[in-house]
Amino acid sequence: MNKSMIRFILGKVLLLEAAMMLLPSVVAALYMEKDGFSFLISALICVAVSLLLSHKKPTDTTIYLKEGCVSTALSWILMSIFGCLPFVISGAIPSFTDALFETISGFTTTGASILSDVEALSHCMIFWRSFTHWIGGMGVLVFLLAVVPMSGGSNINLMRAESPGPSVGKLVPKMRYTARILYVIYFGMTILQIVLLLVGKMPLFDAVTTAFGTAGTGGFGIKNDSIGSYSAYIQWVTTIFMILFGINFNAYYLLLMKKFKQAFAIEEVRAYLLIILVATGVITFYIMDSCGGFWSGLRHAAFQVGSIITTTGYSTVDFNLWHSVPKTILVILMFVGACAGSTGGGIKVSRFVILFKSMFKELDSYIHPKVVKKIKMDGKPVEHEVVRAVNVFTITYIVLFVVSIFLVSLEGKDLVTSFTAVTATLNNIGPGLELVGPTQNFGHFSILTKYVLMFNMLAGRLELFPLLILFHPALWKDLLHRKKKTKKTNI
C-alpha cells in the first residue's frame, strides 16, 4: 500500500479545509461576531497538521483502488473531526459528540441535526453548517483533483471511491479536467439558484445558505421550520433545483456539448423523473384537502417528493402528520434516492433499474431456459461486473441496515423512530418520522446511537465499501507486513 501517498492526500485535504474555514470567518467579520475566531483557530490547527502530513511529496504517486478507498474514508473522517472544532471552541455545540454528529451530517449532506433551535446560532455558524453541505455534495477529493496537480493516471480511483453510483467514468480523457467540468456545472447551478431566490426577495444570506443546502442535497435549514416560512415562489424554486441536483451530471455535460439526443436518452434520468411525477400525483390526491386545495397540495407534495428522493431533507410542512399512504411513499423514496453521478444519496435509481431488469431476466430464463438475454441500459449491454457489483452492494446495504436497526433499537425508542432514523442517516436524507420527524431532531439519542448513526451517514455517502474496507483485517495485515519487511531491509 502506498502509505506516503495516502498521508500526502490527507494533508492536502486538511489544507483545503483550512482555506474553506476562512469564508465563515469573513461572514463573522461582516456581522461582527466573535465566533469567527473559532474558525481562524481551527484553520491554523488544520494547517499545522497538514504541514506534518504533506510536507514531503511522495516519489510514487500511484493510487490503486485500495489506496483510493482508504484515502477517501480517512479524508472524510479527518475532515469531520477538524470541521467540528469551531462548534466546540466557540461553545455553540459544547459536546464533542454532538458537534461531530452535526459536522458529519453536514459533510455527508445528510441534514440530520441535534439542534432544537437553529436560529440561536450565529450567522457564521449557520453559514458553516450549510457550507459543509456544498463542500460534501460534489466531494472534497473531486475538488482536490480539480485544483491540485496530481500526477499518475490512476487518479480516477479517488473519484470512484467518493462519487455516488455503481460506475464512474471520465467525461474527458484527463481526470483533472473531468473534475473541473463537474465543479463548473455545480458552481454554475448554485449561482443560478441564488439569483432566482434573490428575485423572490429572499435575503442574500438566506439565499446563499439555502442554495448550499439544495446544491449539496443536504437540507440543513437556517430557520426552525426549514423552508416553511418562505413564499410559494421560493418553495417552487427550491423544489425545481432539488430535483435538478438529483440528476446525473453527465446529462448536463451532454447538454453543454449540444448532444441533446444522448442527454434525454439516459434511461436512469427518465425513470427518476417518472418516479417523481407518479409519487407527486398520488401524494397530492391524498393531501390536497388538508392543504387548502389542489395547487397548495401539489406544491407541498412536489417539494417533499423532491426533497426526499434527492435526499435533501428540507420541509415545508410536518409530513409526519400526513395520511399513512403519503408517508409510506416518502419512506420508499428514501431508499430509492437520486441518480448516480448526482449529489443525492440513497441506493440510486440506476441500481434499482438494474435490479428490476435482473429480476425480469431471471423470470424470462424460467420460461425460455435456452435464450441468452443481456441486461441493457441506454441501449448498451450492462457488463456482468456491474450487475455483480449492484447485487453485492444491495446485500451489504441490507446487512448494514439490519444491524444498525438492531443497535439503535437497544435504546428502547419506538420501531418507526428507530427504522426511519437508520433510513434517514444511511440514505443521507435527514428527517424521518415520529421522534426524528421534520419538526424534531436527533439530540435525544444516546452517545452510542449517535455514533452508530454517524457511521451510517459516512457509509451511505461513501457507498459503503470505502468505509467498510477500514475494518477489513487484510488491510491491517498488509500494513503490518510491510512494516516488518521494511525493518528487515534496514537491518
N, C-alpha and C positions, 0 to 999 in steps of 0.2 A: 504493500500500500504506500502511495506517495504522501507520507505524513507531512513533509515540508510544504507541499502544495496546499494541503488542507489548512495548515496553520496560516499560510500566506492569504488564502481566501478569507478566513475568519478575521484576520487583521484588517483586510480591505473593507469587509462588511461593517466592522465597528467604526472605521474611519468615515464611511458613508453615513452611518447613523449619527455620528458626532456632527457632521455637516448638516444633516436634516434637523437636528435639535436647535440649530440657530434660528430657524423660522419661527417656532413658538417663542423664542427669546425676543425676536423682533415684535411679535404680537404683544408680548408683555410690556415692551417699551412703549408701544403705541397707546396702550391702555393704562400705563403707569402702574403695573402690578409687580409686586415683589417676588412672586412665584417664578418670574423669569430667571432669577439667579440659580434656581434649582436645575434649569436646563443647561446653563453655562457650566455649572459644576459637573453635571452628568456628562456633558460633551468632553470636558477635559479628562475625565476618567476613561471615556471611550478612546480618546486619542492616545493616552498613556498605554493602555492595554494593546491598542492597535500597533503602536510602535514596537512593543515587545514581541508581537506575533509576526509582523510583516516587515521588519527592518531589513531582513535579508531575503532577496528574491531567490526562489529555488532554481537550481540548474535544470532540473527535469520538470517541465510544466504540463506533462501529460495528465489528463484527467479521465480515468476509466469510469464506468458506470458506478462501481463501488465507491470510488472517491467522490463522485458527483452526489450520491445519496448521503454519504457521511457528511460532506461539506454542507449540503443543504440543510440537513436535520440539525447539525450543530450551529449553523448560522442562525436559524430561526430561534433556537433555544437561547443562544447568547444575546441575540438582538432583543428578545423579550425581557431577559434578566436586566440588561442595561437600560432598556426602554422604560422599565417601571421605576427606575431610580428617581426621576423628577417627582412622581407622585409621593414617594416615601420621603424624600428630602424636604419637600415643601409642606408635608403633613396633610396634603389633600386626601390621600388614602394612606394613613399611617401603617396599616398592616401590610407586610411584605407579600403575604399570600394573596390578599385581595388586590393589591397593586399589580402583582404578576398576572392574576386572573384577568384583570381589566386590560392589561397590555397584550397578553396573548390573544385575547378576544379581539383586540383592535388589529393586530398584525395579521391574524388569520382570517380577518374580515367576517368574524362570527357575529359580533354585536351584542353578545350576552353580557349583561352588566351586573355588578354587585352594588351599584349606587341606587339609592332611593330618591335622591334629589340632585339631578344632573345640573340644574340651573344654579346650584350653590357654588359650583366650581368657578374658578377664574377663567377669563377668556383664553389665556394661553394654554390652560389645562384642557379646556374643551377643544381647542384647536388641535392639540397634540393627539387627543383621542381620535378625532376624525382623520387627522393626517396619517395616523398609523394604518387606517383602512386603505388610504390611497397608496401608501408605500407597499403594503402587503397584497393589494389587488393584483397587480401585474407581476409582483415578485421582486425582491431586492436583488437576487442573483441575476435576473434578466436585466435589471438596471445596471448591475455591475458589469455585465458583458457589453452593455451599450456604451459605457463611458470609460471603462478601464481597459487599456490594451492588454490582452491575454493571448499569448501565442499558443499554437497547437491546435490541430483540427478536431480535438475531442471535446471542445467546449460545449457541444450540444448535450453532453451528458449532464451538465449543470442545469440546462433548461429542461431536459427530460425529467430530472428529479424534482423540479419545482413547479413546472407547468401542469395545470389540470387536464385530464383526459387520457384516453387509452393510448394515444400516439402523438408524438410531436415531430414536426419536420421543419425544414428551413424554407422560408419564403423566398430567400435569395441565397446564392452559393455560400456567402460568408455569414457565419453565425452572428458576428458583431452587428452586421447590417440588418439582420433579421430582428435582433433585439431593439435596434434603433427604430425600425419601422413600427414595431409593436408599440413602443413608447410614444412615438409621434401620433399614432392613431389614438392612443389612450389619453394623451395630454390634450389633443385637439377636441375630442369629445367632451372632456371635462370642462374645458374653456367654454365650449358651446352651451353646455348646460348652465354654467354660471351666468352667462349672458342672458339666456332665456328666463332664468329665475329673477334676475335683476329687472327684466322687462315687466315681470309680475309684481314689481315693487317690494321684493324681498330684500332686507338689509344685506349689505355686502358680506359681512361676517357670516350671516346665516346662509347666504347663497354658496359661499366657498366651502364651508364645513358640510353642508348638505350634499354638495356635488362630490366632495371627497368620499362621503359615505356611499353615495349612489354609484360612483365610478368603481370603487373597490368592492361593490355589493356587500358592504359591511353593515350599515344600519345603526351606528351609534347616533341617537337623536341628541340634539342640543337643547331640546325642550322636554319637559317631563311627559308630555303627551305625544312625543315623537313628531309626526307631521300633521297631527290632527287639528292644530290651531291655525294652520295656514290656509290660504284661499284655495278654491276648487282648481283654479288655473295652475297654481304651484303644485298641487297634488297630481294633476294630469301630466305636467312636465316631468315630474319625478317618476311617475308611472312609466312613461314612454322611455326615459333614459335607463331605468332599471332593466327593462326588457331589452333595450339595445345593448347594454353592457353584458347581458347574458348570452349574446350571440357570439359564435366563433369568430375571432378577429381575422381569420383567414378570409372570411366573406367580405370584410371591409377592405382588405388588401386587394382582393379581386375587383371590387368596385372602383377603387382608386386606379387600378390598371385598366379600367374600362372593359373588364371581362364580365359583363353583366350576366350573360347566359350561364357561365360557370358559377357565379356567386349565388344566383337564385336556384341553381340546381342542387345545392347542398342539401342532402336528404335530412340530416340532423336538424338543420335550421327550420325546414318545413315542418318536421314533427314537433319541434319546440313551440313554434307559433300556433300550430293546430291545438296542442295541449292547452296553451294559454287561452285560446279562443273558446274551446269547449268548457273548460273549468270556469271561466268568467261568466259564460252564459248560464250555466247551471246555478252558480252561486248567486247571480243577480236575481234569478227566478225566486230563490228562497229568501233573500233579504230585502227585496225592494219595498215591501210593505212596511217593514220596521225601520227602513232608512229614509222614508219620505218620498217614495216614488221611484220610477224606473231609472231616471238619469242619475239620481243620487246613489241608488243601489248599484248601478253599473260602474260608477266612479270608485266606490269603495271596494267592489268586487274585483275590478281590474287592478286596483292598487295592491290589494292583498295577494292576489294571484301572482302579479309581477314581483312583489316583494318576497314571497315565499319560494317560488320556483327559481328565482335568481339567487336565493339565499341572502337577500339584502337585510330583511328584518325590520324595515320601517313599518309603521302602522298609522292608520288614520282613525281607526275605531278599535274598541276592545272586541276582537273577533272571538274571544273566549266565550262571549255571551250569545253567539250565533247558534242557529239550529245545528244539530249533530251532523247533518249531511254536508254543509259547507265546511265545518271543522274537519270532517273526515277527509274531504278533498284536499284541504290545505296540508294535512298531515302526510297524505300520499305524495303531494308535490314536494314536500320537504326531502323525501328520498330521491325523487326524480332529478331535481336540480337543474342547472342550466346546461349550455352546450360545452363541449370540450373546447379548450383554447379560448375560453372567455375568462372573466374574473369571478364567475359564480362558482358555488360549491355543489355539494350533493354528489350522487353517484354518476350523474351526467346522462343526458338524453341519448348520446351515441351508444353508450353501454346498454341501455335498455332496448334500443333498436336492434343491436347485435344479439342480445339475449332472446328477444322475441323471434327474430329470424332463425336463431339456432333451434328454438323450440319447434317452430313450424317445419324446419328441415328434418328434425327428428321424427315428427309426426308423418311427414311425407315418406321417410325411409321405411316406416311400418307398412304403408300402403304400396309403395313401389321400392322393394328392397334392393333391386339391381340398378336403380337410377342413381347416378353420381351427380349431386347438385351442390354448387358452391354458394356460400352466402355472399351477397353483393351489397355494396353501399356506394351511392352515386354512380351506379353503373359499372363499378370496378369490383373484382373479387376481393374479399377480405381475407388476408393471409391467415393461415391456421395459427400462427404465433400470436396474432392479435386476438383471435377468438379465445385461445387458451388463456391469455393474459386477462381478458374480461372475466372469464369463468373463475380464475384464481382470485382476482380482485373481489368478486362478489362473495365467494366463500369466506375469504379473510374478513371482509366487511361484516358479514353476518356473525362470525365468531366474536369479533371485537365488540359488536353491538350487544350481543347476548351477555358477554362477560361484564361489560360496562353497566348494563341494566341491573345485573345481579349486585354488583358492588355499590351502585347508587341506592338500590332498594334496601340495603342494610341500614340506611338512615331511618327507615320507617315512614317515609312520605307515601302518599297515595300512588297507585300504579300509573295513572295518567301523568302526574308530575314527573315521576321517575322516567317513564318511557319517553315523554316529549323533551325532557331535559337532555337526555342522551341523544335523541334525534336532532335536537336543535344545535348541539355542540359538535357532534360528529359530522353533521352536514353543513356546519358553519352558517347557521341561519340566525340564531339569536333567541327570539321569543318562542316559547312552546305554549302549553295550555296549563290551566289551573294555577298552581303556585309559581310557575315560570311563564305565565301569560304575558301579553303585551303591556299590561299595566303593572306587572310585578317585576321582581329581579332575582338574581341568584345568590344574594348576600346571606340568605338564611341557611344555606348548606354548610355542612361541617368542613373542616380543613381537608380531610381525606377525600370527600366527594368532590371538592373543588379541584384537587389535583387530578382526580380521575377525569373530570370534565375538561381540564386544561390539556391533558394528554389527548383526549378525543378531538379537541379543536386543532391541535398540531397535526395529529394523524389525518384528520379529514382534509386539512388544507394541503398537506404534502402527499395526498393519495396513498396513505397507509405505509407503503413499503420503505420509503426513505427514512421514516422514523423507526419502524419496526426493526430495520436492519441493525440499529444500535444495540438491540437486545439479542442479537444472534451470537452464540458462543464462538462460532468460527471466525467472526470478525476480530474478537479479542485474542483468540489463539494465534491468528495471523500477526497481530501486533506484537504479542509476546515472543513469538517465534523469531520475528525479525530483530527484536531487541537482543535475544540470545545470540543470534547469528552475527550481529554487529560486534558484540563483546568478544566473541571467539576470533573474529577477524582482527580486532585491535590487539589481542594477545599475540 
